[in-house]
Amino acid sequence: MDKQGIIEAIEAKKEKFITAANNIWETPELRFATKKSVQEHYNILETEDFTIEKGVAGMENAYVATFGSGKPIIGILGEYDALSNLSQVADLAEQKPLISGANGHGCGHNLLGTGAVAGAVGIKEYLKESGLSGTIKLYGCPAEEGGCGKSYMAREGLFDDLDLALSWHPADTTEAWGDSSLAVYHVYYHFNGTAAHAAGAPEMGRSALDAAELMNTGVQYLREHIIDQARIHYAYKDAGGTSPNVVQSSATLFYYIRAPKIEQAKEIYKRVNKIAEGAALMTETTMSVELDSACFDYIPNQALTTAIYKNLELLTPLEFTPEELRYEQKYFDTVPNIVKENLFASTLAAFPDKKEEEIKTIAEMPINSELFPLKFSQQTGGSTDVGDVSWIVPTAQAYIACEPHGTPAHSWQWVANGKSSVAHKGLLAAGKALALTAYDALNHPELIAKAKSEHQKNLNGKSYQCEIPMNILPGK
Ligand SMILES: [Zn+2]
């Protein structure tokens, strides 16, 4: 079996991957509570000769599915969690919840996880036929969205024996993921004060809500004195109730503190803690810091990312039927003009050698079929728990165009599009890209050696130590 054989093996089983992706779309589950979604993975893996260890790292719905034996050991990472309040009617080009206030697959993780399963099954077929030494480990990772599920798996040492790790993410372009991501700390700040009648005995009250507001004000002043690339955002988890005539005795803020490097994020986190202490001091309330979770910055491995890129070259341009293009056009029509203008600018930046007319054609595609050129080191705004894995082993990821051009992640358009034939094509292309890159690693030990030496160089003497203390349990 060669690369073409792997592609055909994935195509031959495509119906089961598509069915699983659709079923996961139908039952969008949040964070660690992904019981039905993970079952869809088990249904496939149990019929595909994988040995599944369920409930790993203290997470009921996390798993490691293994096939093969001996070195190298190749990890593939999959996700299946959804987002809150993103319910949306499928295939409809206007925002309309299927169930008001319910969850939805706004980040395409119904495709992400199933594409990873497709990749694992594809390379398993090759390993089985070739009889080569090698082990595939597929990781079922809950709570990517705000829960750092992989960080808990990393804390348990589940990635330590890998030679490399591969993953992908749905996107509106197809490219090898050469960008780093922001490290992040997710932190609760709890304030406790004293309740009292707000008019009758205000002098008796100590307001936790005042403390929360002073903390936020303090953090606004901090922003001027941190690095430009850092990001700090917050939400009120508890504003102390809804009665203005009661001095609020409790308040909780939930902060995300992000920076390009984990040590930078940690430094800012410590400074935010001081502001919280100051707010408590000013209001004579008490404050406690509760770290929820933390993810490292993502370090793209250039050798491995280049290997994924070469396989994407084999799989692109993605082909779409006129009907699929019309289908995607209806979502593309919802993209604001200013964003469309930015698409032109970003396409021009990506393809500096193309003529303006070609750039215009690409920028105006309702679904992007082109492979974007390989580039490294451009910082992106988000964070991912794949960051932790990338500190432990050489890691590479792909973006595959599954989503309408110009639409953002976590949008109703991504949910509406999530069961379309375009989305399915993307998940199959992703499975192929992962399996073909695993094939390269199995057949070219020098690729692994190169990736590992680059990894050591990137770490520059540092080593991974999970930022989530052992006493913090996932989802608790
Ligand atoms: Zn995502």
Boltz pocket constraint, residues with backbone or C-beta under 6 A from the ligand:
constraints:
  - pocket:
      binder: B
      contacts: [[A, 107], [A, 108], [A, 109], [A, 144], [A, 169]]
      max_distance: 6.0
